[in-house]
Amino acid sequence: MSRIIGTTIILREVINEDLAAIHEWTKNTEITDNLSEVFYPPQTLNTTGNFVTAILENKLDNPYFFIIADKESNKYVGQINFIKINWIHRFAELAIVIGDVKNHGKGIGKEAITLLLDLAFYKLNLNRIELRVHDYNIQAINCYKSCGFNEEGRLKKSFFINNTYTDFVLMSIFKDDYCKIEKNPSCD
């Protein structure tokens, strides 16, 4: 897997040293409450280790799983990937997590998303990137909007958390819209 270099971050492969940082955020409900139930605590170190091992051994069948790392220190900040890619219809579903709340609101997510959208639209020739986000995760929704994503609809009361039902917001961005935002001549 090649690395993608940004201004303040790089998107790189998973390394064994990432295990501790990944496991740390899986124990933090301030992070996991914004993700799917796959990450609900309690996550054991063994569970997280099995996940990291599966990535390292290419058992997830996901060649587009990146660690978001600090450009200077190469230290883990988060992860971003395509959950699935549909090559026939040219779309993918994006997932991202910034593993430490101290790094939220610093533009790291936006930079990582932009790097992955560049890969999706300019290298992989995908046409659509979509995602699902909890309706209460306003900070993430605003980040996605700032990257050019638009709300397409909602899956009403489809997620049960903290004794209440919440909506999933469906968002997407298309290649032609992204090209207009980025003003990239390689889209022509």
C-alpha atoms as an extended CHARMM CRD file, in Angstrom:
* protein
*
       188  EXT
         1         1  MET       CA              0.0000000000        0.0000000000        0.0000000000  PROA      1               0.0000000000
         2         2  SER       CA              1.3650000000        3.3760000000       -0.8850000000  PROA      2               0.0000000000
         3         3  ARG       CA              1.2240000000        6.3030000000        1.4740000000  PROA      3               0.0000000000
         4         4  ILE       CA             -0.7380000000        9.4430000000        0.7440000000  PROA      4               0.0000000000
         5         5  ILE       CA              0.9620000000       12.5720000000        1.9890000000  PROA      5               0.0000000000
         6         6  GLY       CA             -0.9920000000       15.6300000000        3.0440000000  PROA      6               0.0000000000
         7         7  THR       CA             -0.0790000000       18.9530000000        4.6060000000  PROA      7               0.0000000000
         8         8  THR       CA             -0.1300000000       17.8970000000        8.2770000000  PROA      8               0.0000000000
         9         9  ILE       CA             -0.9630000000       14.1930000000        8.0620000000  PROA      9               0.0000000000
        10        10  ILE       CA             -0.1920000000       11.1040000000        6.0660000000  PROA      10              0.0000000000
        11        11  LEU       CA             -2.4430000000        8.1880000000        5.2660000000  PROA      11              0.0000000000
        12        12  ARG       CA             -0.3470000000        5.0930000000        5.7940000000  PROA      12              0.0000000000
        13        13  GLU       CA             -0.5050000000        1.3510000000        6.3610000000  PROA      13              0.0000000000
        14        14  VAL       CA             -1.3000000000       -0.1940000000        9.7380000000  PROA      14              0.0000000000
        15        15  ILE       CA              1.7020000000       -1.1470000000       11.8680000000  PROA      15              0.0000000000
        16        16  ASN       CA              1.8510000000       -3.1970000000       15.0720000000  PROA      16              0.0000000000
        17        17  GLU       CA              2.6240000000       -0.0640000000       17.0840000000  PROA      17              0.0000000000
        18        18  ASP       CA             -0.8850000000        1.2650000000       16.2750000000  PROA      18              0.0000000000
        19        19  LEU       CA             -2.5480000000       -1.3890000000       18.4500000000  PROA      19              0.0000000000
        20        20  ALA       CA             -2.3100000000        0.5590000000       21.7250000000  PROA      20              0.0000000000
        21        21  ALA       CA             -3.7220000000        3.7660000000       20.2220000000  PROA      21              0.0000000000
        22        22  ILE       CA             -6.5690000000        1.9230000000       18.5000000000  PROA      22              0.0000000000
        23        23  HSD       CA             -7.4450000000        0.0030000000       21.6420000000  PROA      23              0.0000000000
        24        24  GLU       CA             -7.3980000000        3.1990000000       23.7050000000  PROA      24              0.0000000000
        25        25  TRP       CA            -10.1740000000        4.9100000000       21.7300000000  PROA      25              0.0000000000
        26        26  THR       CA            -12.2910000000        1.7350000000       21.6130000000  PROA      26              0.0000000000
        27        27  LYS       CA            -12.6830000000        2.1440000000       25.3900000000  PROA      27              0.0000000000
        28        28  ASN       CA            -13.8810000000        5.7630000000       25.0960000000  PROA      28              0.0000000000
        29        29  THR       CA            -17.6600000000        6.0940000000       24.7030000000  PROA      29              0.0000000000
        30        30  GLU       CA            -17.2070000000        9.7190000000       23.6400000000  PROA      30              0.0000000000
        31        31  ILE       CA            -15.6930000000        8.2190000000       20.4740000000  PROA      31              0.0000000000
        32        32  THR       CA            -17.5400000000        4.9010000000       20.1370000000  PROA      32              0.0000000000
        33        33  ASP       CA            -21.0130000000        6.4280000000       20.5940000000  PROA      33              0.0000000000
        34        34  ASN       CA            -20.4610000000        8.1190000000       17.2240000000  PROA      34              0.0000000000
        35        35  LEU       CA            -19.6120000000        4.8750000000       15.4340000000  PROA      35              0.0000000000
        36        36  SER       CA            -21.4210000000        1.6650000000       14.6080000000  PROA      36              0.0000000000
        37        37  GLU       CA            -22.1930000000       -0.9140000000       17.2410000000  PROA      37              0.0000000000
        38        38  VAL       CA            -19.1550000000       -2.9120000000       16.1070000000  PROA      38              0.0000000000
        39        39  PHE       CA            -17.0650000000       -0.6670000000       18.3370000000  PROA      39              0.0000000000
        40        40  TYR       CA            -19.2490000000       -0.7150000000       21.4210000000  PROA      40              0.0000000000
        41        41  PRO       CA            -17.3980000000       -1.4290000000       24.6280000000  PROA      41              0.0000000000
        42        42  PRO       CA            -16.2170000000       -3.5560000000       26.0820000000  PROA      42              0.0000000000
        43        43  GLN       CA            -13.5180000000       -4.1110000000       23.5010000000  PROA      43              0.0000000000
        44        44  THR       CA            -10.7980000000       -6.3380000000       24.8400000000  PROA      44              0.0000000000
        45        45  LEU       CA             -7.1740000000       -5.9160000000       23.8800000000  PROA      45              0.0000000000
        46        46  ASN       CA             -7.4610000000       -9.3550000000       22.2860000000  PROA      46              0.0000000000
        47        47  THR       CA            -10.4190000000       -8.2070000000       20.1190000000  PROA      47              0.0000000000
        48        48  THR       CA             -8.5340000000       -5.1180000000       18.9920000000  PROA      48              0.0000000000
        49        49  GLY       CA             -5.4090000000       -7.2010000000       18.4240000000  PROA      49              0.0000000000
        50        50  ASN       CA             -7.3230000000       -9.6420000000       16.2290000000  PROA      50              0.0000000000
        51        51  PHE       CA             -8.6250000000       -6.7000000000       14.1800000000  PROA      51              0.0000000000
        52        52  VAL       CA             -5.1240000000       -5.2590000000       13.7050000000  PROA      52              0.0000000000
        53        53  THR       CA             -3.7490000000       -8.7090000000       12.8350000000  PROA      53              0.0000000000
        54        54  ALA       CA             -6.5060000000       -9.2050000000       10.2540000000  PROA      54              0.0000000000
        55        55  ILE       CA             -5.5230000000       -5.9220000000        8.6100000000  PROA      55              0.0000000000
        56        56  LEU       CA             -1.8120000000       -6.7370000000        8.6820000000  PROA      56              0.0000000000
        57        57  GLU       CA             -2.4590000000      -10.1490000000        7.1260000000  PROA      57              0.0000000000
        58        58  ASN       CA             -4.8310000000       -8.7340000000        4.4680000000  PROA      58              0.0000000000
        59        59  LYS       CA             -7.7290000000      -10.8220000000        5.7550000000  PROA      59              0.0000000000
        60        60  LEU       CA            -10.2380000000       -7.9680000000        5.6820000000  PROA      60              0.0000000000
        61        61  ASP       CA            -10.2400000000       -7.8100000000        1.8900000000  PROA      61              0.0000000000
        62        62  ASN       CA             -9.9300000000       -4.0350000000        2.1470000000  PROA      62              0.0000000000
        63        63  PRO       CA             -6.9350000000       -2.5620000000        0.3270000000  PROA      63              0.0000000000
        64        64  TYR       CA             -8.0770000000        0.9600000000        1.1590000000  PROA      64              0.0000000000
        65        65  PHE       CA             -7.7410000000        0.9580000000        4.9500000000  PROA      65              0.0000000000
        66        66  PHE       CA             -5.4650000000        3.7610000000        6.0890000000  PROA      66              0.0000000000
        67        67  ILE       CA             -4.1090000000        4.9830000000        9.3780000000  PROA      67              0.0000000000
        68        68  ILE       CA             -4.2360000000        8.7500000000        9.7370000000  PROA      68              0.0000000000
        69        69  ALA       CA             -0.8420000000        9.6520000000       11.1820000000  PROA      69              0.0000000000
        70        70  ASP       CA              0.9100000000       12.8500000000       12.1500000000  PROA      70              0.0000000000
        71        71  LYS       CA              3.1640000000       13.7750000000        9.2450000000  PROA      71              0.0000000000
        72        72  GLU       CA              6.1900000000       14.5550000000       11.3960000000  PROA      72              0.0000000000
        73        73  SER       CA              6.0170000000       11.8640000000       14.0760000000  PROA      73              0.0000000000
        74        74  ASN       CA              4.1720000000        9.1280000000       12.1110000000  PROA      74              0.0000000000
        75        75  LYS       CA              2.0660000000        8.5660000000       15.2760000000  PROA      75              0.0000000000
        76        76  TYR       CA             -1.4800000000        7.2320000000       15.0370000000  PROA      76              0.0000000000
        77        77  VAL       CA             -4.2190000000        9.8840000000       14.9950000000  PROA      77              0.0000000000
        78        78  GLY       CA             -7.1190000000        7.8980000000       13.5580000000  PROA      78              0.0000000000
        79        79  GLN       CA             -8.1680000000        5.7790000000       10.6410000000  PROA      79              0.0000000000
        80        80  ILE       CA            -10.0790000000        6.1940000000        7.4080000000  PROA      80              0.0000000000
        81        81  ASN       CA            -11.2130000000        3.6640000000        4.8980000000  PROA      81              0.0000000000
        82        82  PHE       CA            -13.7820000000        2.5350000000        2.4210000000  PROA      82              0.0000000000
        83        83  ILE       CA            -16.0650000000        0.0430000000        4.1630000000  PROA      83              0.0000000000
        84        84  LYS       CA            -16.9830000000       -1.3800000000        0.8110000000  PROA      84              0.0000000000
        85        85  ILE       CA            -16.4350000000       -0.5460000000       -2.8260000000  PROA      85              0.0000000000
        86        86  ASN       CA            -18.8690000000       -1.3920000000       -5.5890000000  PROA      86              0.0000000000
        87        87  TRP       CA            -16.7200000000       -1.5130000000       -8.7290000000  PROA      87              0.0000000000
        88        88  ILE       CA            -19.6670000000       -2.1530000000      -11.0430000000  PROA      88              0.0000000000
        89        89  HSD       CA            -21.5980000000        0.9590000000      -10.0320000000  PROA      89              0.0000000000
        90        90  ARG       CA            -18.4390000000        2.9460000000       -9.1010000000  PROA      90              0.0000000000
        91        91  PHE       CA            -19.2220000000        3.9260000000       -5.5060000000  PROA      91              0.0000000000
        92        92  ALA       CA            -17.8160000000        3.3860000000       -2.0400000000  PROA      92              0.0000000000
        93        93  GLU       CA            -18.8450000000        3.9480000000        1.5590000000  PROA      93              0.0000000000
        94        94  LEU       CA            -16.4420000000        5.9870000000        3.6570000000  PROA      94              0.0000000000
        95        95  ALA       CA            -15.7130000000        5.5420000000        7.3660000000  PROA      95              0.0000000000
        96        96  ILE       CA            -13.4480000000        7.6640000000        9.5520000000  PROA      96              0.0000000000
        97        97  VAL       CA            -12.5250000000        7.9850000000       13.2100000000  PROA      97              0.0000000000
        98        98  ILE       CA            -10.2200000000       10.4530000000       14.9210000000  PROA      98              0.0000000000
        99        99  GLY       CA             -9.1790000000        8.4750000000       17.9920000000  PROA      99              0.0000000000
       100       100  ASP       CA             -8.5340000000       11.2440000000       20.5170000000  PROA      100             0.0000000000
       101       101  VAL       CA            -11.1000000000       13.9620000000       21.2570000000  PROA      101             0.0000000000
       102       102  LYS       CA             -8.1940000000       16.4040000000       21.7490000000  PROA      102             0.0000000000
       103       103  ASN       CA             -7.6450000000       16.1370000000       17.9800000000  PROA      103             0.0000000000
       104       104  HSD       CA            -11.2610000000       16.9070000000       17.0860000000  PROA      104             0.0000000000
       105       105  GLY       CA            -11.9660000000       20.2680000000       15.4850000000  PROA      105             0.0000000000
       106       106  LYS       CA             -8.4100000000       20.7100000000       14.2010000000  PROA      106             0.0000000000
       107       107  GLY       CA             -9.1060000000       20.0060000000       10.5230000000  PROA      107             0.0000000000
       108       108  ILE       CA             -7.4920000000       16.5550000000       10.6020000000  PROA      108             0.0000000000
       109       109  GLY       CA            -10.6890000000       14.8110000000        9.5290000000  PROA      109             0.0000000000
       110       110  LYS       CA            -11.2440000000       17.2340000000        6.6710000000  PROA      110             0.0000000000
       111       111  GLU       CA             -7.6930000000       16.7870000000        5.4190000000  PROA      111             0.0000000000
       112       112  ALA       CA             -7.9410000000       12.9820000000        5.6400000000  PROA      112             0.0000000000
       113       113  ILE       CA            -11.2910000000       12.9470000000        3.8380000000  PROA      113             0.0000000000
       114       114  THR       CA             -9.9530000000       15.2040000000        1.0770000000  PROA      114             0.0000000000
       115       115  LEU       CA             -6.9470000000       12.9200000000        0.5780000000  PROA      115             0.0000000000
       116       116  LEU       CA             -9.2220000000        9.8760000000        0.3470000000  PROA      116             0.0000000000
       117       117  LEU       CA            -11.6390000000       11.6470000000       -2.0230000000  PROA      117             0.0000000000
       118       118  ASP       CA             -8.6930000000       12.5340000000       -4.2680000000  PROA      118             0.0000000000
       119       119  LEU       CA             -7.7870000000        8.8410000000       -4.3630000000  PROA      119             0.0000000000
       120       120  ALA       CA            -11.3990000000        7.8060000000       -4.9860000000  PROA      120             0.0000000000
       121       121  PHE       CA            -12.1770000000       10.2240000000       -7.7790000000  PROA      121             0.0000000000
       122       122  TYR       CA             -8.8230000000       10.8050000000       -9.5070000000  PROA      122             0.0000000000
       123       123  LYS       CA             -7.0830000000        7.4280000000       -9.1460000000  PROA      123             0.0000000000
       124       124  LEU       CA             -9.8610000000        4.8500000000       -8.6570000000  PROA      124             0.0000000000
       125       125  ASN       CA            -12.3170000000        6.6470000000      -10.9630000000  PROA      125             0.0000000000
       126       126  LEU       CA            -15.2340000000        6.2100000000       -8.5850000000  PROA      126             0.0000000000
       127       127  ASN       CA            -18.3110000000        8.3450000000       -9.1480000000  PROA      127             0.0000000000
       128       128  ARG       CA            -19.9090000000        8.4790000000       -5.7020000000  PROA      128             0.0000000000
       129       129  ILE       CA            -18.7560000000        8.3330000000       -2.0930000000  PROA      129             0.0000000000
       130       130  GLU       CA            -21.3860000000        7.8980000000        0.5790000000  PROA      130             0.0000000000
       131       131  LEU       CA            -21.4830000000        7.6740000000        4.3430000000  PROA      131             0.0000000000
       132       132  ARG       CA            -23.8040000000        7.3360000000        7.2910000000  PROA      132             0.0000000000
       133       133  VAL       CA            -23.5430000000        9.5440000000       10.3480000000  PROA      133             0.0000000000
       134       134  HSD       CA            -25.5860000000        9.7540000000       13.5310000000  PROA      134             0.0000000000
       135       135  ASP       CA            -27.9130000000       12.7600000000       13.5480000000  PROA      135             0.0000000000
       136       136  TYR       CA            -26.5120000000       13.9080000000       16.9060000000  PROA      136             0.0000000000
       137       137  ASN       CA            -22.9280000000       14.0240000000       15.6130000000  PROA      137             0.0000000000
       138       138  ILE       CA            -23.1860000000       17.6470000000       14.4730000000  PROA      138             0.0000000000
       139       139  GLN       CA            -19.4190000000       18.1980000000       14.4080000000  PROA      139             0.0000000000
       140       140  ALA       CA            -18.9640000000       15.3210000000       11.9430000000  PROA      140             0.0000000000
       141       141  ILE       CA            -21.9180000000       16.4460000000        9.8090000000  PROA      141             0.0000000000
       142       142  ASN       CA            -20.3960000000       19.9240000000        9.5610000000  PROA      142             0.0000000000
       143       143  CYS       CA            -17.0210000000       18.4240000000        8.6180000000  PROA      143             0.0000000000
       144       144  TYR       CA            -18.6080000000       16.3160000000        5.8800000000  PROA      144             0.0000000000
       145       145  LYS       CA            -20.5040000000       19.3270000000        4.5400000000  PROA      145             0.0000000000
       146       146  SER       CA            -17.2760000000       21.3370000000        4.4620000000  PROA      146             0.0000000000
       147       147  CYS       CA            -15.7870000000       18.5570000000        2.2960000000  PROA      147             0.0000000000
       148       148  GLY       CA            -18.7090000000       18.8310000000       -0.1510000000  PROA      148             0.0000000000
       149       149  PHE       CA            -21.0150000000       16.0700000000        1.0980000000  PROA      149             0.0000000000
       150       150  ASN       CA            -24.7670000000       16.6690000000        0.9670000000  PROA      150             0.0000000000
       151       151  GLU       CA            -27.5420000000       15.0700000000        2.9470000000  PROA      151             0.0000000000
       152       152  GLU       CA            -29.5910000000       12.6660000000        0.8550000000  PROA      152             0.0000000000
       153       153  GLY       CA            -31.9940000000       11.4390000000        3.4860000000  PROA      153             0.0000000000
       154       154  ARG       CA            -32.3780000000        9.7560000000        6.8320000000  PROA      154             0.0000000000
       155       155  LEU       CA            -32.9730000000        6.3330000000        8.1910000000  PROA      155             0.0000000000
       156       156  LYS       CA            -35.4530000000        7.4120000000       10.8420000000  PROA      156             0.0000000000
       157       157  LYS       CA            -35.1140000000        5.9690000000       14.3280000000  PROA      157             0.0000000000
       158       158  SER       CA            -32.8270000000        3.2330000000       13.0240000000  PROA      158             0.0000000000
       159       159  PHE       CA            -30.2180000000        3.3780000000       15.7670000000  PROA      159             0.0000000000
       160       160  PHE       CA            -30.8430000000        2.7560000000       19.4700000000  PROA      160             0.0000000000
       161       161  ILE       CA            -28.3720000000        4.3490000000       21.8550000000  PROA      161             0.0000000000
       162       162  ASN       CA            -28.5780000000        5.6620000000       25.4060000000  PROA      162             0.0000000000
       163       163  ASN       CA            -32.2110000000        4.5410000000       25.6870000000  PROA      163             0.0000000000
       164       164  THR       CA            -33.3910000000        6.4920000000       22.6760000000  PROA      164             0.0000000000
       165       165  TYR       CA            -33.8190000000        5.9960000000       18.9400000000  PROA      165             0.0000000000
       166       166  THR       CA            -31.8190000000        8.2420000000       16.6490000000  PROA      166             0.0000000000
       167       167  ASP       CA            -31.5620000000        8.7850000000       12.9060000000  PROA      167             0.0000000000
       168       168  PHE       CA            -28.7650000000        7.8830000000       10.5470000000  PROA      168             0.0000000000
       169       169  VAL       CA            -28.1090000000       10.7570000000        8.1530000000  PROA      169             0.0000000000
       170       170  LEU       CA            -27.1820000000        9.5500000000        4.6620000000  PROA      170             0.0000000000
       171       171  MET       CA            -24.6890000000       11.8260000000        2.9180000000  PROA      171             0.0000000000
       172       172  SER       CA            -22.8740000000       11.6350000000       -0.4030000000  PROA      172             0.0000000000
       173       173  ILE       CA            -20.5980000000       13.4490000000       -2.7930000000  PROA      173             0.0000000000
       174       174  PHE       CA            -20.2250000000       12.8670000000       -6.5160000000  PROA      174             0.0000000000
       175       175  LYS       CA            -17.1080000000       13.1170000000       -8.6380000000  PROA      175             0.0000000000
       176       176  ASP       CA            -18.3790000000       16.0000000000      -10.7760000000  PROA      176             0.0000000000
       177       177  ASP       CA            -19.3460000000       18.0220000000       -7.6880000000  PROA      177             0.0000000000
       178       178  TYR       CA            -15.9840000000       17.3460000000       -6.0570000000  PROA      178             0.0000000000
       179       179  CYS       CA            -14.1580000000       18.3860000000       -9.2170000000  PROA      179             0.0000000000
       180       180  LYS       CA            -15.9850000000       21.7220000000       -9.1450000000  PROA      180             0.0000000000
       181       181  ILE       CA            -15.0000000000       22.2590000000       -5.5040000000  PROA      181             0.0000000000
       182       182  GLU       CA            -11.3600000000       21.2930000000       -6.0700000000  PROA      182             0.0000000000
       183       183  LYS       CA            -11.1570000000       22.8620000000       -9.5450000000  PROA      183             0.0000000000
       184       184  ASN       CA             -9.0120000000       19.9500000000      -10.6660000000  PROA      184             0.0000000000
       185       185  PRO       CA             -8.3490000000       19.8020000000      -14.4190000000  PROA      185             0.0000000000
       186       186  SER       CA             -7.7610000000       16.0210000000      -14.2950000000  PROA      186             0.0000000000
       187       187  CYS       CA            -11.5260000000       15.5750000000      -13.9370000000  PROA      187             0.0000000000
       188       188  ASP       CA            -12.1270000000       16.4970000000      -17.5430000000  PROA      188             0.0000000000
